[in-house]
Amino acid sequence: MASSSSGGTTRTTELVTTLTARVVDVLPSGDLVIEGYREVDINGDRSVVVLTGVARAIDVLPGNVLPSSRIGQLRIRSVSQG
């Protein structure tokens, strides 16, 4: 008797949020090293989102807004606990 099986799992998560970041260093070029942190709780699943990167001061918009598309060396890490 021959047996065949297959399996798989898929997990998709989309998180859209606004983070408040702070300047943790200013490089000799004048570029800003930034870091942001946010905790999100969705249906008992707690996620911690950490953002780090480098930005040019000229890219900071009025209201101190900086689109993620303008952050170099961008690293976004999300750790979930449920």
C-alpha positions as a Python dict, from the first residue, in 0.01 Angstrom:
ca = {
    (1, 'M'): (0, 0, 0),
    (2, 'A'): (145, 336, -103),
    (3, 'S'): (91, 648, 98),
    (4, 'S'): (130, 1007, -6),
    (5, 'S'): (92, 1313, 208),
    (6, 'S'): (179, 1676, 203),
    (7, 'G'): (144, 1960, 444),
    (8, 'G'): (219, 2319, 491),
    (9, 'T'): (149, 2622, 694),
    (10, 'T'): (113, 2984, 605),
    (11, 'R'): (107, 3285, 828),
    (12, 'T'): (54, 3631, 692),
    (13, 'T'): (58, 3939, 908),
    (14, 'E'): (13, 4296, 797),
    (15, 'L'): (70, 4571, 1045),
    (16, 'V'): (24, 4935, 956),
    (17, 'T'): (126, 5175, 1229),
    (18, 'T'): (285, 5506, 1305),
    (19, 'L'): (591, 5499, 1525),
    (20, 'T'): (747, 5772, 1728),
    (21, 'A'): (1122, 5756, 1687),
    (22, 'R'): (1406, 5942, 1849),
    (23, 'V'): (1748, 6046, 1730),
    (24, 'V'): (2004, 5833, 1912),
    (25, 'D'): (2313, 5962, 1731),
    (26, 'V'): (2423, 6216, 1473),
    (27, 'L'): (2686, 6091, 1228),
    (28, 'P'): (2978, 6312, 1112),
    (29, 'S'): (2791, 6355, 780),
    (30, 'G'): (2497, 6506, 970),
    (31, 'D'): (2278, 6201, 910),
    (32, 'L'): (2052, 6099, 1197),
    (33, 'V'): (2053, 5752, 1351),
    (34, 'I'): (1696, 5687, 1462),
    (35, 'E'): (1522, 5429, 1675),
    (36, 'G'): (1152, 5370, 1738),
    (37, 'Y'): (955, 5124, 1949),
    (38, 'R'): (585, 5037, 1973),
    (39, 'E'): (381, 4768, 2147),
    (40, 'V'): (60, 4655, 1980),
    (41, 'D'): (-196, 4420, 2135),
    (42, 'I'): (-441, 4261, 1890),
    (43, 'N'): (-685, 4001, 2027),
    (44, 'G'): (-445, 3903, 2303),
    (45, 'D'): (-151, 3870, 2063),
    (46, 'R'): (113, 4120, 2177),
    (47, 'S'): (358, 4243, 1916),
    (48, 'V'): (662, 4458, 1978),
    (49, 'V'): (779, 4652, 1672),
    (50, 'V'): (1130, 4799, 1669),
    (51, 'L'): (1254, 5028, 1392),
    (52, 'T'): (1611, 5145, 1339),
    (53, 'G'): (1774, 5328, 1053),
    (54, 'V'): (1959, 5633, 923),
    (55, 'A'): (1790, 5944, 788),
    (56, 'R'): (1899, 6268, 632),
    (57, 'A'): (1775, 6573, 824),
    (58, 'I'): (1658, 6723, 493),
    (59, 'D'): (1409, 6435, 454),
    (60, 'V'): (1226, 6517, 778),
    (61, 'L'): (896, 6679, 678),
    (62, 'P'): (706, 6950, 868),
    (63, 'G'): (569, 6814, 1194),
    (64, 'N'): (881, 6597, 1229),
    (65, 'V'): (734, 6332, 997),
    (66, 'L'): (969, 6094, 819),
    (67, 'P'): (828, 5843, 567),
    (68, 'S'): (981, 5498, 602),
    (69, 'S'): (1074, 5512, 232),
    (70, 'R'): (1326, 5785, 324),
    (71, 'I'): (1505, 5583, 593),
    (72, 'G'): (1833, 5422, 491),
    (73, 'Q'): (1958, 5098, 643),
    (74, 'L'): (1600, 5047, 760),
    (75, 'R'): (1545, 4754, 991),
    (76, 'I'): (1198, 4667, 1118),
    (77, 'R'): (1166, 4383, 1362),
    (78, 'S'): (837, 4249, 1495),
    (79, 'V'): (827, 3999, 1778),
    (80, 'S'): (491, 3848, 1873),
    (81, 'Q'): (379, 3674, 2189),
    (82, 'G'): (33, 3524, 2200),
}
